[in-house]
Amino acid sequence: MVSRIYISFVIFFIITSCDKATPISLDASKTISGAALDLSFSTYIDLSTPKSDETESGSWHCALSVDCQNVYSLNFNQADTVTISVSSVTGDSALRLAVYSGSTLNGTNLINGLTTDRECNAYNIGDTVAVSIPSAGPYSITIGRDWDNSADAFGTYSLNLSSTLVSMVGLIKTSSNTATQSSGYSCP
């Protein structure tokens, strides 16, 4: 009989305590400096350790008649020179490249000093270019696919970034298959 009363008291105490507890909530607008957890893949992404090399594989699946691009963002913790190398291009894809300071994708492309993407090769040919990063801060890199000069709507590529100094932090793909915002293309 005593154990039943004791168990009933414990259950009553737990229920009353839970009713008074503050619910846990997550605020997606808050950030944690230094690290992030991508819950869709349960992968730890280190956003605080500077690197001199980054490698990503990517793919395009462009809408009909659209020059599309994948956008990557990263930070540099100092002025630097970064070499962008895109290789293993498939799908009869004509490659377009751009680097922008900040997140605006239609300003001056740091590769050529114009508002156009760099497109210098025929389809299925990669490209390598060195870009001067003028100061610390956020940058956007676009790996684009020219619809008119490509033979199909999809393709793949391999991206490698290499900096002279150990200054790159937090390479993240921020969008896929979005319409290119540049005013066109040119070489260089």
C-alpha positions in Angstrom: 0.0 0.0 0.0 2.8 2.4 0.9 4.6 1.8 -2.5 1.3 2.6 -4.4 1.0 5.9 -2.5 4.7 6.7 -3.1 4.4 5.9 -6.9 1.2 7.9 -7.1 3.0 10.9 -5.5 6.0 10.6 -7.8 3.7 10.5 -10.9 1.8 13.5 -9.6 5.0 15.4 -8.9 6.3 14.7 -12.4 3.0 15.8 -14.1 2.9 19.0 -12.1 6.5 19.8 -12.8 6.1 19.2 -16.5 3.1 21.6 -16.6 5.3 24.3 -15.1 8.3 23.7 -17.4 9.2 26.2 -20.2 8.9 24.5 -23.6 12.1 24.3 -25.6 12.0 26.4 -28.8 14.5 26.9 -31.6 15.0 30.3 -33.2 16.3 29.8 -36.8 17.2 33.5 -37.0 20.0 33.1 -34.4 23.4 31.9 -35.4 26.2 30.1 -33.6 29.6 31.4 -34.6 32.2 28.8 -35.5 30.1 25.8 -36.4 26.8 24.7 -37.9 25.0 21.4 -38.0 23.2 20.5 -41.2 20.4 18.3 -39.9 19.3 17.1 -43.3 22.5 15.1 -43.5 23.6 15.2 -39.9 27.0 16.6 -41.0 29.2 18.9 -38.9 30.3 21.8 -41.0 33.3 23.6 -39.6 32.8 27.3 -40.3 35.7 28.6 -38.1 38.9 26.9 -39.3 40.6 28.7 -42.2 41.6 26.5 -45.1 43.7 26.8 -48.1 41.9 24.2 -50.2 38.2 23.4 -50.7 36.7 20.8 -53.1 33.0 20.3 -54.0 31.1 18.2 -56.6 28.1 19.8 -58.2 25.5 19.4 -60.8 23.0 21.5 -62.8 19.5 20.8 -64.0 18.5 24.0 -65.7 15.0 25.0 -66.7 14.2 25.2 -70.4 16.1 28.1 -72.1 17.6 29.4 -68.7 21.3 30.1 -68.1 21.5 28.6 -64.6 24.0 28.6 -61.8 24.9 27.1 -58.5 26.0 29.7 -55.9 28.6 29.1 -53.2 29.3 31.5 -50.3 32.5 31.7 -48.3 34.4 34.2 -46.2 38.0 35.2 -46.4 39.7 36.4 -43.2 42.2 38.5 -45.1 43.1 39.7 -48.6 44.3 36.8 -50.7 44.5 35.2 -54.2 42.2 32.3 -54.8 42.5 29.9 -57.8 39.2 28.5 -59.0 39.4 25.3 -60.9 36.3 23.6 -62.4 37.0 20.3 -64.0 35.2 17.1 -65.0 32.4 19.1 -66.7 29.7 16.8 -68.3 26.4 17.0 -70.1 27.7 19.0 -73.0 27.8 22.0 -70.6 29.4 25.4 -71.4 30.8 26.6 -68.1 30.3 30.2 -66.8 32.2 31.6 -63.7 31.8 34.6 -61.5 33.1 35.8 -58.1 31.3 38.6 -56.3 32.0 40.5 -53.1 29.1 39.9 -50.7 25.9 38.2 -51.8 24.9 40.4 -54.7 25.1 38.3 -57.9 24.7 41.0 -60.6 27.5 43.4 -59.7 31.1 43.5 -60.8 32.6 40.1 -61.4 36.0 40.0 -59.7 37.3 37.6 -62.4 36.9 40.1 -65.3 36.0 43.4 -63.8 32.7 43.4 -65.7 29.1 42.6 -65.0 29.3 39.5 -67.2 30.2 35.9 -66.3 33.5 34.5 -67.6 32.9 32.0 -70.4 35.9 31.0 -72.4 35.6 27.4 -73.5 33.3 25.1 -75.5 31.2 22.5 -73.8 32.6 19.9 -71.5 35.8 21.8 -70.9 36.8 23.1 -67.5 38.3 26.4 -66.6 40.9 27.6 -64.1 41.4 31.3 -63.1 43.2 33.1 -60.3 41.2 35.9 -58.6 42.5 38.6 -56.3 40.4 38.9 -53.1 40.8 42.5 -52.1 39.8 42.3 -48.5 38.4 40.2 -45.7 34.7 39.5 -45.9 32.0 37.4 -47.5 32.2 36.4 -51.2 29.9 34.5 -53.6 31.2 32.2 -56.3 28.8 31.2 -59.1 29.4 28.1 -61.3 27.1 28.6 -64.2 25.9 26.7 -67.3 25.2 28.6 -70.5 21.9 27.3 -72.1 22.6 28.5 -75.6 26.1 27.0 -75.8 25.2 23.8 -74.1 23.6 20.8 -75.7 21.3 19.6 -72.9 19.6 20.8 -69.6 21.9 19.0 -67.1 25.5 18.3 -66.3 28.0 17.8 -63.5 31.3 19.4 -62.4 34.1 19.3 -59.8 35.1 22.6 -58.1 38.4 23.2 -56.4 39.4 26.4 -54.6 43.0 27.0 -53.6 44.1 30.1 -51.8 47.7 31.5 -51.5 47.2 32.0 -47.8 45.2 30.0 -45.4 42.2 32.3 -45.4 39.0 30.6 -46.7 36.3 29.9 -44.2 33.0 28.1 -44.5 32.4 27.2 -48.1 28.6 26.5 -48.4 26.4 25.9 -51.4 23.6 28.5 -51.0 21.5 27.9 -54.1 21.2 25.4 -56.9 19.9 25.8 -60.5 18.9 29.5 -60.2 18.8 31.8 -63.2 22.0 33.6 -63.8 21.8 37.3 -62.8 24.8 38.6 -64.8 24.3 40.8 -67.9 25.8 38.0 -70.1 29.2 36.4 -70.7 32.6 37.4 -72.0 36.1 36.0 -72.3 37.9 37.1 -70.3 
